[in-house]
Amino acid sequence: MPMAKDLANVHDQLVSIAKDSQALARRKHSADDISVLQRRLSVAESEYNSSQNDKNYEAPGQAQVSEEIDRVHHILSSMLQRTD
């Protein structure tokens, strides 16, 4: 199913954050390293929320992007719990 253009941009950001978090998880990392990814996630989430504010319907890809946001939050939270 095609994804709405504004959601495709958010999706691309989330994929990039997920890849970067996986690379970071393979090496020693600090809470500061994770906070950089959290800021990027915050920007992506803000874009997602602003793109959905004026819609009374579910845009194509909205559920997928919502799940991706949740997944990346979980990844970063788990990484934070494992930092020293």
Helices and strands as residue ranges (DSSP letters): H 5-25, H 31-52, H 62-81
